[in-house]
Amino acid sequence: MSAPASQVRGKAIAALIIALMLAGFGTLVYPRGLETMDWIVCPGAPRLEVRPVQYSYHGPGEFTLNSTCSGAAGSGDRTFPALGAMFAHWFVIVFVGATLWGASGSPRERRPALPPGTPIRLDPETRARVMELLRSMKLIQAIKEIRTATGLGLKESKDVAEALMKDPDAYPSAEPQPQPVAAAAQEDEDAPSLAKLRELKRMRDDGLITTGEYEAKKAELLARM
C-alpha cells in the first residue's frame, strides 16, 4: 500500500473511532443533541423530538430514548436513525478536518542554517572524534564538539551534526589561512634601515652631510633591504 493510501486509511480509522465516541458519549451526556439531525431523519416533518424516558425499575441515571418526528403520524421511533446520522455527521467533520490539517500542517523540508558544502574549520582529529560520537548515537556530545571546534551556534552545529550522520563529506574542512609570517618578519628586518634613511635625510637637510654622501648611503641601505 502506498504512503498516501495508508495515510488516508489511517485518517479514516481515526475519524471512525472519534465519531463513535462523539456520537455515543455526546448522546449520553446530552440526548436532545440528536434533535439537530431532524433535517436528515425527519425531512418532511417540522422537527425531531427526543424524550429521555427513565423507568423506576432501572438504576439511577439509566434511561431510554423515545425519538419521533413531530407531526408525522406513524413515524415510529427514530432514535437509531438519528444516532446513525449523528455518527455520519461527526465522521465527515473529523475526517475532513484531519485531511485539511494534514495538508496545511505537513512537515516541510527544513533548510539547514548552514548549507551543506560550506567549508567549516574542523580539523581531522576533531572530525574523527565527531564521527565516532555520531556512530555511537551521541548526538549531543557531537554537537558540543562541533561548537567548540568551529565556534558555530547551536542551530548551525546541530545542522552540521545531522548532515554528517547522513554524509560524512557534507561539510568539507576549511583550508587553514596562511599566516603572513614572512611578510611580518621582512618588515621587522627593514625597520632599522628605514630609520637610518630617515636619519640620513634629516642630516642632509640640516647640512651635516652633503647630497652626494646622502645618495651614496641611501643606495647602500636600499641594496641591503
N, C-alpha and C positions, 0 to 999 in steps of 0.2 A: 504494500500500500504506500502510495506516495506521501510525502510530508504534508502537502495541503489537504489531501483527503483525510489523513489521520487527524489533522488539526480540526477539521470540520466535524469529524466523528466525535472527537473529544469534547468539543463545544456543545454538540447536540446532547451527549450523555449528561454533561454537567447541567445544561438547561433543563433536561428532563427531571433530574433529581431536585433541582431548586424549585421548578414549577410545582412538583408534587408537594414539596414542603410548604410552599406559599399557599397553594390552594387548600391543602388539608388542614394545616395548623391555622391558617387565616380564617377558615370557616369555623373551626372550633372556638377561636377567640371571638370572632365577630360574624355570627351566622348570617346576619342581614346583609353582609357584603355580597352574598350571591345575587341579591336583587339588581346589582349592576349588570348582570348578564341577561336581563329581561329582553333586550333587543335581539338576542340570539335564540333563547328558548321559548319566548312568547312574542314572535314577530307580529301577530295580529291582535294582541291584547294590549291594554294600556300599560300594564307592568306586572312584574313577578312579585308575588307576596310570599315571604318566608316567615314562618311562625315556629319558633322552637317550642316543642311540647315536652314538658317534663312529667314523668309518671311518678306517683307516690311510692311505688314498689322499687323504683330504681334508687341507686345510691345518690348522695348529694352531687350535684353537678352533671349528672347523666341526663341526656335529653335526646329526643329525636326531632327531625326537621320535617315540616309539612310545607312544601313549596307548591303553589298553584298559580296559574295565570289568572289574574283578576279579570272578570267579565267574560271568560271563556268557559262555557259550560262543558263539563266532562273532560276537562283538560288532563285530569289526573295529577299525580304527584310528579313534580318536575325537579326534584332535588338532584338526582343523579345527572340529568342533562345539564343542570346549572353547574354542578361540580366539574363535569367534563368541559364545559365552556370556560369556566374559570381556569382550569388547568391549561387549556389551549391558549388562553389569553396570556397567562404568565410565561408559558413556554416561548411564545413568539417574542414577548418583550425581552426575556433573558437571553434568548439565542441571538436576536438582532443586536442587543446591547453588547454582548460578548464579541460578536463579529466586528462591530464598529470600533470597539475598544482595542481589539487586536490589530485592526488595520491602522488606527491612529497611534497606538502605543507600541507598535512593533519595534524592537531594538534596531536602531540604525548602526551602520558601520562607524565606529568611533575612530576618528583620525588621531593618531598619536601626536602629542605635543612636539615631539622631536621626530621628524620624518625619517624612516629607515634610509640608510645610505649616508646619513650625516656623520662625518668623522667625529669621534669623541676621544678625549685623552684617557685612554685605558691601556696601560702598559701590559705586555704579555703575561707577566706574573699575576697581576690583578685580574686580567681576563680569564686566566686559567682557574683562579680561585673562585671567580663568579660563576663560571660554567660548572664547576664541581658542586657549588651550592645549589644551582638550578637543577642539576641532575639528581640531587638529593631532596628536591622539592622544598628547599629552604628559601622561599621567595623573599621573605622579609630581610633575612641576612644578606642576600644578594643585592637587594635594593640599597641597603646601608653601605655595602662595599662600593657600589657604583657611585653613590652620592659622595662618599669620602674621597674617592679617586678622581672624580671628574668635576665636583663642585656643582653638579646639576641639582635642580629642585626635586621635590618628592615625586611629582607627577611625571616629569621627564625621566627620572631614574626608574620609575615603575614601568613606563613605556619601553625603555631600553631593556629591562629585565624580561618583560613578557615577549618582546621581539626576539631576544637571544634564545629564549626557550624554543621558539619555532625555527629560528635560523641563526646559528652561531655567527654567521657572517653578515648579519643585518646591519651592524654598525661597525665599520672599519675603524682601526685605531688611527688617530691623527698623527701625522709625522711631526716629530719634535721640531720646533722652530730653532734654526741655528742662532746661536748667541754671537753677537758682534764682538767676540773677544779679541780677534786680531786687530780690528779697527781701533778698539779702545786702547790696546797696547801700543799701536802705532802712534796714536795721539799723545800718549804719555811720553813716548820716546822723543817726539818732535817738540814737546813743550819747552825744554831748555833752549833749543836752537831758536825757536820763535822769540823767546825772551831776550836772547843775545842780539837778534836782529833789531828788536825794538830799542835795545840799549845802544847799539851802533848808530841807529838813526838819530837818537837823542844827542849822542856825542857829535855827530856830524852837524846837526842843527845848532849846537852850542859852539861849534868851531873848534872842538877839541881834536878832531881828526879831519883830514881832507876828504874831498869827494872820492878821490882815487882809492884812498885807503878804505873808505866805506864800501865801495863797489867790490874791492878785492876780498874783503872779509865776508861780504854778503854772498859772493859767488862760492866761497869756501863753505860757508854754512849751508847753503842750498844744496851743494853737492853731497853733503853728509845726510840730508833729510831723505 
